[in-house]
Amino acid sequence: MAGSGEVLLEVDGGVAIVTLNAPDRRNALTPGMADELIATFDEVDAKPEVGALVIRGVGKSFCAGGDVATLTSAGKDPAAADAYEGMGKIYDSFYRLGQVRVPTVAAVRGSAVGAGMNMLLAADLRVVAKDVRLLAGFLRRGMHPGGGHFVILSRLIGREAAAAMALFGEEINGEKAVDLGLAWESLDDAAVEDRAIELAQRVAADPELARVAVGNFRKEVVNGAIPWDVAMQSERPAQMWSMRRSAG
């Protein structure tokens, strides 16, 4: 697909492999990159031969969250039209991953922070490296969490672990992620992507069934006190306030 090259798409054997390809900034999300991700997920949904999706990152990080320059600029006036729209695109990119019509697997190596955590949480399944570094990181930046982070984290690992990570700043590795139910499997770094693709190939063998099954899977097993889309909006005013306070 046309674009900056920061988002790559290949389809192999019914599996769409989406690659975050901005290693110079550790795959941190900009509004432009988010637009490309959304367009890529739209493209995947339009391919009936695709039965699963794997998302991965090039370099030393899966995704370092929102791009620092983007966050700093938005913090000057988070309610300004361009800043509000730009941050919205970043939210929409991982929310759109959560709505992709096929089963999704996140292959996570290196680190994932902030919005990068939200990206992996949006997938249906996670395979992570043993030495992965998973960190909510919002409060460390002086920011309130955004993107419905409390909802999508706690629905996987529960209240106590979500409090430890999102409020108290606990960082976890691959083994702990599996223990908490945040990931299915923890492997050596070099084995992560092949294992994610292997799992995706199984369900992708019958794309039509995969699409029907994952739709019902999400309806039946996803829970939370409030829906994810509502949480995204309820967190946003607090995050905007925290961003402007930091910029000031």
ZAKELUM-32206 format. One record per residue (C-alpha): residue in one letter; x, y, z. Coordinates in pm, 1 decimal. Example, Ala and Ser with C-alpha at 12.3 -4.5 7.8 and 13.67 -1.06 7.14 Angstrom:
2
[atom A,[1230.0,-450.0,780.0]]
[atom S,[1367.0,-106.0,714.0]]
end
This chain:
248
[atom M,[0.0,0.0,0.0]]
[atom A,[107.2,356.6,-60.1]]
[atom G,[231.0,553.2,236.1]]
[atom S,[537.3,651.1,434.6]]
[atom G,[656.5,294.1,482.1]]
[atom E,[597.8,318.2,856.3]]
[atom V,[323.5,56.1,830.7]]
[atom L,[381.3,-254.1,619.3]]
[atom L,[130.9,-518.1,511.0]]
[atom E,[195.1,-860.7,367.0]]
[atom V,[-48.1,-1147.1,325.5]]
[atom D,[78.9,-1503.9,337.5]]
[atom G,[-140.2,-1811.1,348.6]]
[atom G,[-446.4,-1624.0,466.6]]
[atom V,[-254.7,-1439.5,740.5]]
[atom A,[-216.1,-1062.8,719.8]]
[atom I,[109.5,-949.7,881.5]]
[atom V,[105.6,-583.6,982.3]]
[atom T,[443.4,-439.9,1077.0]]
[atom L,[510.2,-118.5,1267.2]]
[atom N,[817.4,8.9,1085.9]]
[atom A,[945.5,325.5,1253.6]]
[atom P,[1239.2,185.8,1454.9]]
[atom D,[1415.8,522.4,1474.6]]
[atom R,[1150.8,633.1,1725.6]]
[atom R,[1078.5,284.2,1860.1]]
[atom N,[754.0,265.0,1660.6]]
[atom A,[597.4,546.5,1859.8]]
[atom L,[266.7,648.9,1704.8]]
[atom T,[213.6,975.6,1520.2]]
[atom P,[-121.3,1082.5,1371.7]]
[atom G,[14.2,1003.3,1024.1]]
[atom M,[124.5,654.8,1124.6]]
[atom A,[-210.7,601.5,1295.5]]
[atom D,[-389.7,694.9,972.7]]
[atom E,[-182.2,436.7,786.9]]
[atom L,[-265.1,171.3,1046.2]]
[atom I,[-636.1,239.6,1016.5]]
[atom A,[-616.8,222.2,636.1]]
[atom T,[-424.4,-104.4,664.1]]
[atom F,[-685.3,-261.1,891.2]]
[atom D,[-955.2,-147.4,647.5]]
[atom E,[-760.1,-315.1,368.2]]
[atom V,[-736.1,-638.7,566.0]]
[atom D,[-1110.4,-640.4,631.6]]
[atom A,[-1172.1,-600.4,258.4]]
[atom K,[-977.4,-918.7,175.6]]
[atom P,[-1209.7,-1219.6,218.6]]
[atom E,[-917.8,-1458.1,180.6]]
[atom V,[-761.9,-1327.5,504.6]]
[atom G,[-853.4,-1527.0,814.1]]
[atom A,[-617.8,-1384.6,1078.5]]
[atom L,[-385.7,-1091.6,1146.9]]
[atom V,[-50.3,-1067.9,1322.9]]
[atom I,[80.3,-729.0,1434.4]]
[atom R,[449.2,-683.8,1515.3]]
[atom G,[715.7,-414.4,1543.0]]
[atom V,[1056.8,-369.0,1380.0]]
[atom G,[1357.2,-297.0,1598.9]]
[atom K,[1396.7,-290.7,1976.0]]
[atom S,[1039.0,-194.4,2063.5]]
[atom F,[696.6,-320.7,1972.8]]
[atom C,[562.7,31.6,2028.4]]
[atom A,[687.9,305.5,2260.3]]
[atom G,[346.7,472.2,2283.5]]
[atom G,[252.6,811.1,2147.2]]
[atom D,[531.7,1002.5,1974.2]]
[atom V,[691.8,1243.9,2222.9]]
[atom A,[682.3,1538.5,1980.8]]
[atom T,[313.6,1473.3,1912.5]]
[atom L,[231.7,1458.5,2284.6]]
[atom T,[436.1,1767.6,2364.1]]
[atom S,[270.2,1968.4,2088.7]]
[atom A,[-76.4,1849.1,2186.4]]
[atom G,[-9.1,1933.1,2551.0]]
[atom K,[9.1,2306.1,2474.0]]
[atom D,[-365.2,2308.0,2402.9]]
[atom P,[-514.9,1956.6,2401.2]]
[atom A,[-859.1,2093.6,2308.3]]
[atom A,[-729.1,2271.6,1994.9]]
[atom A,[-881.5,2118.3,1684.8]]
[atom D,[-560.7,1983.6,1533.5]]
[atom A,[-428.6,1848.0,1863.2]]
[atom Y,[-761.2,1688.1,1951.8]]
[atom E,[-787.0,1529.8,1607.7]]
[atom G,[-427.7,1404.9,1614.4]]
[atom M,[-463.3,1237.1,1952.2]]
[atom G,[-795.6,1094.8,1838.5]]
[atom K,[-626.2,927.5,1543.3]]
[atom I,[-380.6,755.7,1777.6]]
[atom Y,[-669.6,626.1,1989.4]]
[atom D,[-856.1,519.1,1676.9]]
[atom S,[-561.3,315.4,1548.7]]
[atom F,[-557.7,65.3,1832.4]]
[atom Y,[-934.4,75.9,1875.0]]
[atom R,[-960.7,-12.6,1505.9]]
[atom L,[-730.0,-310.9,1564.5]]
[atom G,[-978.6,-429.1,1823.9]]
[atom Q,[-1252.9,-418.8,1561.5]]
[atom V,[-1068.9,-602.0,1281.7]]
[atom R,[-1303.2,-872.1,1152.3]]
[atom V,[-1050.7,-1157.1,1184.4]]
[atom P,[-873.3,-1303.2,1488.9]]
[atom T,[-565.7,-1099.1,1580.4]]
[atom V,[-235.1,-1188.2,1746.9]]
[atom A,[19.9,-939.4,1880.0]]
[atom A,[381.8,-1057.5,1852.6]]
[atom V,[553.8,-844.6,2114.5]]
[atom R,[929.9,-804.2,2144.3]]
[atom G,[1138.8,-539.2,2313.9]]
[atom S,[909.3,-301.0,2497.2]]
[atom A,[554.9,-170.4,2489.3]]
[atom V,[461.2,147.3,2673.5]]
[atom G,[146.2,360.3,2698.9]]
[atom A,[-39.8,355.6,2369.4]]
[atom G,[187.0,66.2,2272.2]]
[atom M,[35.5,-128.6,2559.8]]
[atom N,[-307.5,-34.8,2431.2]]
[atom M,[-211.2,-168.9,2087.7]]
[atom L,[-120.3,-513.1,2220.9]]
[atom L,[-421.0,-513.7,2454.6]]
[atom A,[-644.5,-456.5,2151.3]]
[atom A,[-543.7,-791.3,2000.5]]
[atom D,[-727.5,-1116.0,2069.9]]
[atom L,[-409.2,-1298.1,2175.8]]
[atom R,[-54.1,-1204.5,2270.0]]
[atom V,[275.9,-1391.3,2228.3]]
[atom V,[562.5,-1210.7,2400.6]]
[atom A,[937.0,-1235.7,2445.2]]
[atom K,[1068.5,-1356.0,2779.4]]
[atom D,[1264.2,-1032.2,2820.4]]
[atom V,[983.2,-805.6,2701.4]]
[atom R,[925.4,-487.2,2903.1]]
[atom L,[556.5,-404.5,2948.9]]
[atom L,[478.8,-75.0,3117.2]]
[atom A,[168.6,142.2,3130.4]]
[atom G,[391.2,446.8,3172.5]]
[atom F,[127.6,719.3,3154.0]]
[atom L,[172.8,850.3,3508.5]]
[atom R,[552.0,848.4,3468.3]]
[atom R,[501.5,1102.1,3190.3]]
[atom G,[271.7,1309.8,3408.0]]
[atom M,[-25.8,1202.8,3196.6]]
[atom H,[-357.4,1047.6,3282.2]]
[atom P,[-406.1,719.2,3093.9]]
[atom G,[-597.6,740.7,2768.8]]
[atom G,[-758.7,520.0,2509.1]]
[atom G,[-970.2,329.0,2761.0]]
[atom H,[-655.1,187.5,2918.3]]
[atom F,[-808.9,95.1,3253.5]]
[atom V,[-1084.4,-105.8,3084.6]]
[atom I,[-878.0,-301.5,2835.1]]
[atom L,[-601.2,-376.5,3085.7]]
[atom S,[-825.0,-482.7,3373.4]]
[atom R,[-1045.3,-707.0,3161.0]]
[atom L,[-736.7,-923.2,3098.6]]
[atom I,[-553.4,-915.0,3431.1]]
[atom G,[-809.4,-804.3,3688.9]]
[atom R,[-834.3,-515.1,3930.4]]
[atom E,[-530.2,-576.8,4149.8]]
[atom A,[-278.2,-627.3,3871.2]]
[atom A,[-426.7,-339.4,3672.0]]
[atom A,[-382.4,-114.6,3974.9]]
[atom A,[-21.0,-227.9,4012.8]]
[atom M,[59.8,-151.9,3649.5]]
[atom A,[-158.6,146.8,3561.8]]
[atom L,[-154.9,336.2,3893.2]]
[atom F,[161.9,223.4,4068.9]]
[atom G,[389.9,189.2,3767.1]]
[atom E,[486.1,-176.6,3791.1]]
[atom E,[676.5,-305.4,3487.1]]
[atom I,[645.5,-673.4,3394.3]]
[atom N,[835.9,-919.8,3176.9]]
[atom G,[710.3,-1203.6,2960.2]]
[atom E,[690.4,-1464.5,3233.0]]
[atom K,[487.2,-1233.3,3456.6]]
[atom A,[263.6,-1141.8,3162.5]]
[atom V,[175.5,-1508.5,3115.2]]
[atom D,[120.3,-1555.2,3489.7]]
[atom L,[-123.1,-1260.9,3492.9]]
[atom G,[-312.5,-1370.0,3182.4]]
[atom L,[-179.9,-1076.8,2980.1]]
[atom A,[-12.8,-1311.0,2729.5]]
[atom W,[-60.9,-1667.0,2614.4]]
[atom E,[303.8,-1760.9,2577.6]]
[atom S,[649.9,-1625.0,2657.8]]
[atom L,[936.5,-1730.9,2432.3]]
[atom D,[1290.2,-1641.0,2334.1]]
[atom D,[1291.7,-1318.5,2134.6]]
[atom A,[1375.6,-1487.1,1802.9]]
[atom A,[1084.5,-1731.3,1830.3]]
[atom V,[804.7,-1483.8,1904.5]]
[atom E,[697.0,-1383.9,1554.3]]
[atom D,[712.8,-1735.5,1406.7]]
[atom R,[497.6,-1866.6,1691.1]]
[atom A,[242.4,-1586.6,1645.6]]
[atom I,[221.6,-1660.4,1274.2]]
[atom E,[188.6,-2035.1,1340.9]]
[atom L,[-110.3,-1971.9,1567.6]]
[atom A,[-264.5,-1733.1,1316.1]]
[atom Q,[-227.5,-1985.4,1033.1]]
[atom R,[-443.6,-2237.4,1218.7]]
[atom V,[-750.1,-2016.6,1243.4]]
[atom A,[-682.4,-1858.6,902.3]]
[atom A,[-724.5,-2197.4,734.3]]
[atom D,[-1100.2,-2126.1,720.2]]
[atom P,[-1135.0,-1747.6,681.6]]
[atom E,[-1513.3,-1743.2,669.8]]
[atom L,[-1545.7,-1943.7,990.0]]
[atom A,[-1269.8,-1739.7,1155.4]]
[atom R,[-1461.2,-1415.0,1097.3]]
[atom V,[-1785.3,-1550.9,1236.0]]
[atom A,[-1619.7,-1716.2,1534.2]]
[atom V,[-1415.1,-1415.6,1643.1]]
[atom G,[-1719.6,-1190.3,1625.3]]
[atom N,[-1903.7,-1410.3,1874.0]]
[atom F,[-1589.5,-1463.8,2083.0]]
[atom R,[-1561.8,-1090.2,2142.8]]
[atom K,[-1931.3,-1054.3,2224.8]]
[atom E,[-1924.6,-1337.5,2474.7]]
[atom V,[-1594.3,-1299.8,2660.5]]
[atom V,[-1509.2,-927.5,2662.9]]
[atom N,[-1630.9,-766.7,2982.7]]
[atom G,[-1590.3,-453.5,3190.4]]
[atom A,[-1789.9,-216.4,3408.2]]
[atom I,[-1824.7,17.4,3110.4]]
[atom P,[-1763.8,-51.9,2740.4]]
[atom W,[-1424.5,27.5,2590.0]]
[atom D,[-1561.0,300.1,2359.6]]
[atom V,[-1724.1,476.3,2655.6]]
[atom A,[-1402.8,445.1,2859.7]]
[atom M,[-1203.7,609.4,2580.0]]
[atom Q,[-1419.9,919.5,2605.0]]
[atom S,[-1443.8,926.4,2984.0]]
[atom E,[-1063.6,915.7,3018.9]]
[atom R,[-1002.4,1183.5,2758.6]]
[atom P,[-1084.3,1502.6,2954.8]]
[atom A,[-855.2,1391.8,3238.7]]
[atom Q,[-577.1,1310.5,2995.8]]
[atom M,[-614.5,1646.6,2818.9]]
[atom W,[-596.0,1825.3,3155.0]]
[atom S,[-281.6,1632.2,3250.6]]
[atom M,[-115.5,1705.7,2915.3]]
[atom R,[-183.6,2078.4,2935.0]]
[atom R,[-64.4,2091.9,3296.3]]
[atom S,[264.9,1927.8,3195.5]]
[atom A,[310.7,2162.6,2898.5]]
[atom G,[250.9,2465.2,3117.2]]
end
